[in-house]
């Protein structure tokens, strides 16, 4: 967009300078219709004509100034066409082919309020940018059309496109490489948690903890929560071990008494009262259990 806008600005400046030169010639030669075509040919084609010596001097001055502007603005390579409202071509530059000039005329479609037109033209594989503006001379409207090759812009766009393509590939490679480093660094605590959970943490060893050094704040929260969970599990296992030992202790004593009483009573024949006593002891211990 910027390149096309700059080109339109450049073509608009050339059109404006051409108008100024036409008006300057007209001021010297007068506004008569018979001189208008000569003025156009003089401005576009730099043709000579039969003029008085006085007018020749002034014309030469305008011509020298116009030649400088032509060199400065590089108008020689541009295609110029001037036509009237009826579609008649009054003058065209030597490099402009008649067929292409007719193509120019077909592009003249001014909307209300528009001062100029810009069009892209493809003619026999040539890509051109056409700038059309109005010239008012003796209350009549004429059209000045200047076209320049789009080749420089296309070359710039192609080079930018290639640069962008290569840049995107390089950026993707770099971001992939850097992303791997960052993702590994970010996910390393998760990997450590996974390893500890899979390899080292068991009911026999709940003393392992994940280190929170060199971690981001978000990962510190996760790691702290995991370590707290391991601490709670460790306390739970301690409670289970204590409960198991207490239960074992509580069961061991009455069972030992029951076994001892039974073994004593079986060593030799006992009286009925002794058997009753042993049975009562075992019954009490069973209730205690």
C-alpha positions as CSV (number, residue, x, y, z in Angstrom):
1,X,0.0,0.0,0.0
2,X,2.8,2.4,0.9
3,X,4.7,1.6,-2.3
4,X,1.7,2.2,-4.5
5,X,0.8,5.4,-2.6
6,X,4.4,6.7,-3.1
7,X,4.2,5.9,-6.8
8,X,0.8,7.7,-7.2
9,X,2.3,10.7,-5.4
10,X,5.2,10.7,-7.8
11,X,3.0,10.4,-10.8
12,X,0.7,13.1,-9.5
13,X,3.7,15.4,-9.1
14,X,4.8,14.7,-12.7
15,X,1.2,15.4,-13.9
16,X,1.2,18.7,-11.9
17,X,4.5,19.8,-13.3
18,X,3.3,18.9,-16.9
19,X,0.2,21.0,-16.3
20,X,2.3,23.9,-15.1
21,X,4.5,23.7,-18.2
22,X,1.5,23.6,-20.5
23,X,0.1,26.6,-18.8
24,X,3.4,28.4,-19.0
25,X,3.7,27.7,-22.8
26,X,0.1,28.9,-23.1
27,X,0.8,32.2,-21.4
28,X,3.5,32.9,-24.0
29,X,1.6,31.7,-27.0
30,X,-1.9,32.7,-25.9
31,X,-5.0,30.7,-25.3
32,X,-6.1,30.3,-28.9
33,X,-7.2,26.8,-29.9
34,X,-4.8,26.7,-32.8
35,X,-1.9,27.0,-30.4
36,X,-3.1,24.4,-27.9
37,X,-2.1,21.4,-29.9
38,X,1.4,22.9,-30.5
39,X,1.7,23.6,-26.7
40,X,0.8,19.9,-25.9
41,X,3.4,18.6,-28.5
42,X,5.9,21.1,-27.2
43,X,5.4,19.9,-23.6
44,X,5.2,16.2,-24.3
45,X,7.3,15.7,-27.4
46,X,9.5,18.9,-27.2
47,X,8.7,19.7,-30.9
48,X,9.9,22.8,-32.6
49,X,7.6,25.3,-34.4
50,X,7.6,28.5,-36.4
51,X,7.5,31.3,-33.9
52,X,8.6,34.9,-33.7
53,X,12.0,35.6,-32.3
54,X,10.6,37.3,-29.2
55,X,8.4,34.3,-28.4
56,X,11.2,31.9,-29.2
57,X,13.4,33.3,-26.5
58,X,10.7,32.9,-23.9
59,X,9.8,29.5,-25.1
60,X,13.5,28.5,-24.9
61,X,13.6,29.6,-21.3
62,X,10.5,27.6,-20.4
63,X,11.9,24.6,-22.4
64,X,15.2,24.7,-20.5
65,X,13.4,24.7,-17.2
66,X,11.1,21.9,-18.4
67,X,14.1,19.8,-19.6
68,X,15.6,20.1,-16.1
69,X,12.4,18.9,-14.5
70,X,12.2,16.0,-17.0
71,X,15.7,14.9,-15.9
72,X,14.9,15.5,-12.3
73,X,11.5,13.7,-12.3
74,X,12.7,11.0,-14.8
75,X,9.7,11.5,-17.1
76,X,11.5,10.2,-20.2
77,X,10.7,6.6,-19.3
78,X,7.0,7.3,-18.6
79,X,4.1,6.9,-21.0
80,X,2.1,10.1,-21.5
81,X,-1.3,10.5,-23.1
82,X,-3.4,13.7,-23.4
83,X,-7.0,13.4,-24.7
84,X,-10.2,15.4,-24.7
85,X,-13.6,14.5,-23.3
86,X,-14.8,12.9,-26.5
87,X,-12.0,10.3,-26.2
88,X,-9.8,11.7,-29.0
89,X,-6.1,11.4,-28.4
90,X,-4.5,14.8,-28.9
91,X,-0.9,13.8,-28.2
92,X,1.0,10.8,-26.8
93,X,4.6,10.1,-26.0
94,X,6.7,8.3,-28.6
95,X,7.0,5.2,-26.5
96,X,3.2,4.9,-26.0
97,X,1.7,2.4,-28.5
98,X,-1.7,3.3,-30.0
99,X,-3.3,0.1,-28.7
100,X,-2.0,0.8,-25.2
101,X,-3.2,4.5,-25.5
102,X,-6.7,3.3,-26.3
103,X,-6.4,1.1,-23.2
104,X,-5.6,4.2,-21.2
105,X,-8.7,6.0,-22.5
106,X,-11.0,3.1,-21.4
107,X,-9.8,3.7,-17.8
108,X,-11.2,7.3,-17.7
109,X,-14.2,6.8,-15.4
110,X,-14.3,9.7,-12.9
111,X,-16.7,9.6,-10.0
112,X,-18.2,12.7,-8.6
113,X,-15.7,14.7,-6.5
114,X,-12.7,12.7,-7.6
115,X,-9.7,14.7,-8.8
116,X,-7.6,11.8,-10.1
117,X,-7.7,8.1,-10.9
118,X,-5.1,5.3,-10.2
119,X,-5.3,2.0,-12.1
120,X,-3.1,-1.1,-12.5
121,X,-2.8,-2.2,-16.2
122,X,-1.4,-5.4,-17.6
123,X,-0.6,-5.0,-21.3
124,X,1.3,-7.7,-23.2
125,X,2.9,-8.9,-19.9
126,X,3.8,-5.4,-19.0
127,X,2.5,-4.2,-15.6
128,X,1.9,-0.4,-15.4
129,X,0.5,2.0,-12.9
130,X,-1.7,4.6,-14.6
131,X,-2.4,8.0,-13.1
132,X,-5.2,10.1,-14.7
133,X,-5.9,13.8,-13.8
134,X,-7.9,16.6,-15.3
135,X,-6.6,19.6,-17.2
136,X,-8.9,22.6,-17.6
137,X,-8.0,24.8,-20.6
138,X,-10.3,27.5,-21.9
139,X,-13.2,26.1,-19.8
140,X,-12.8,22.7,-21.5
141,X,-11.8,19.5,-19.7
142,X,-8.9,17.4,-21.0
143,X,-7.3,14.4,-19.4
144,X,-3.6,13.9,-18.7
145,X,-2.6,10.3,-18.2
146,X,0.9,9.2,-17.1
147,X,1.9,5.6,-16.7
148,X,5.0,4.1,-15.1
149,X,6.3,0.6,-14.9
150,X,5.4,-1.4,-11.8
151,X,8.6,-3.5,-12.3
152,X,10.6,-1.7,-9.5
153,X,7.7,-2.1,-7.0
154,X,7.2,-5.8,-8.0
155,X,10.9,-6.4,-7.5
156,X,10.8,-4.7,-4.1
157,X,7.7,-6.7,-3.1
158,X,9.3,-10.0,-4.3
159,X,12.5,-9.3,-2.3
160,X,10.4,-8.4,0.8
161,X,8.4,-11.5,0.3
162,X,11.5,-13.7,0.1
163,X,12.9,-11.8,3.1
164,X,9.7,-12.4,5.1
165,X,9.6,-16.1,4.1
166,X,13.2,-16.7,5.2
167,X,12.7,-14.6,8.4
168,X,9.6,-16.6,9.3
169,X,11.5,-19.9,8.9
170,X,14.4,-18.6,11.0
171,X,12.1,-17.2,13.6
172,X,10.2,-20.5,13.8
173,X,13.5,-22.4,14.2
174,X,14.7,-20.1,16.9
175,X,11.4,-20.0,18.7
176,X,11.2,-23.8,18.6
177,X,14.8,-24.1,20.0
178,X,14.2,-21.4,22.6
179,X,10.8,-22.8,23.3
180,X,12.2,-26.2,24.1
181,X,14.7,-24.6,26.6
182,X,11.9,-22.6,28.3
183,X,9.4,-25.4,28.3
184,X,12.0,-27.8,29.8
185,X,12.9,-25.2,32.4
186,X,9.2,-24.5,33.2
187,X,8.3,-28.2,33.3
188,X,11.4,-29.5,35.1
189,X,9.6,-29.3,38.5
190,X,6.7,-31.4,37.1
191,X,9.3,-33.9,35.7
192,X,11.0,-34.0,39.2
193,X,7.6,-34.5,40.9
194,X,6.8,-37.3,38.5
195,X,10.1,-39.1,39.0
196,X,9.9,-38.8,42.8
197,X,6.3,-40.0,42.7
198,X,7.1,-43.0,40.5
199,X,10.5,-44.1,41.7
200,X,11.2,-43.0,45.3
201,X,8.0,-42.4,47.2
202,X,6.5,-45.5,48.9
203,X,4.8,-46.4,52.2
204,X,8.3,-47.3,53.5
205,X,9.9,-44.0,52.6
206,X,7.9,-40.8,52.7
207,X,10.8,-38.5,53.5
208,X,11.5,-37.4,50.0
209,X,10.6,-33.8,49.0
210,X,10.8,-31.8,45.7
211,X,13.2,-28.9,45.9
212,X,11.7,-25.5,45.1
213,X,14.9,-23.8,44.2
214,X,15.1,-21.9,40.9
215,X,11.4,-22.3,40.2
216,X,8.8,-19.8,39.0
217,X,6.2,-18.7,41.5
218,X,3.4,-20.8,39.9
219,X,5.6,-23.9,40.0
220,X,6.5,-23.2,43.6
221,X,2.8,-23.3,44.5
222,X,2.4,-26.7,42.8
223,X,5.6,-28.1,44.4
224,X,4.6,-26.8,47.8
225,X,1.2,-28.4,47.5
226,X,2.8,-31.8,46.4
227,X,5.2,-31.7,49.3
228,X,2.4,-30.9,51.7
229,X,0.4,-33.8,50.4
230,X,3.5,-36.1,51.0
231,X,3.7,-34.7,54.6
232,X,0.1,-35.5,55.2
233,X,0.5,-39.0,53.8
234,X,3.5,-39.5,56.0
235,X,1.5,-38.5,59.1
236,X,-1.3,-40.8,58.0
237,X,1.0,-43.7,57.7
238,X,2.5,-42.9,61.1
239,X,-1.0,-43.0,62.5
240,X,-1.6,-46.4,60.9
241,X,1.6,-47.8,62.2
242,X,0.8,-46.5,65.7
243,X,-2.7,-47.9,65.5
244,X,-1.4,-51.3,64.3
245,X,1.2,-51.6,67.1
246,X,-1.4,-50.6,69.7
247,X,-3.9,-53.1,68.4
248,X,-1.1,-55.8,68.3
249,X,-0.2,-55.0,71.9
250,X,-3.8,-55.1,73.1
251,X,-4.4,-58.4,71.4
252,X,-1.2,-60.1,72.4
253,X,-1.8,-60.1,76.2
254,X,-5.3,-61.7,76.4
255,X,-4.4,-64.2,73.7
256,X,-1.2,-65.2,75.6
257,X,-3.3,-65.7,78.8
258,X,-5.8,-67.8,76.9
259,X,-3.1,-70.0,75.4
260,X,-1.2,-70.3,78.7
261,X,-4.4,-71.3,80.6
262,X,-5.3,-73.8,78.0
263,X,-1.9,-75.4,77.9
264,X,-1.8,-75.7,81.7
265,X,-5.2,-77.4,81.8
266,X,-4.1,-79.9,79.1
267,X,-0.9,-81.1,80.8
268,X,-2.8,-83.4,83.2
269,X,-6.3,-84.3,84.2
270,X,-8.0,-81.5,86.1
271,X,-11.0,-81.3,88.3
272,X,-14.3,-80.0,87.0
273,X,-13.8,-76.8,89.0
274,X,-10.4,-76.2,87.4
275,X,-11.8,-76.7,83.9
276,X,-14.6,-74.3,84.8
277,X,-12.0,-71.8,86.1
278,X,-10.0,-72.0,82.8
279,X,-13.2,-71.6,80.7
280,X,-14.2,-68.6,82.7
281,X,-10.7,-67.0,82.3
282,X,-10.9,-67.6,78.5
283,X,-14.4,-66.2,78.4
284,X,-13.3,-63.0,80.1
285,X,-10.3,-62.6,77.9
286,X,-12.5,-63.3,74.8
287,X,-14.8,-60.5,75.9
288,X,-11.8,-58.2,76.5
289,X,-10.6,-59.0,73.0
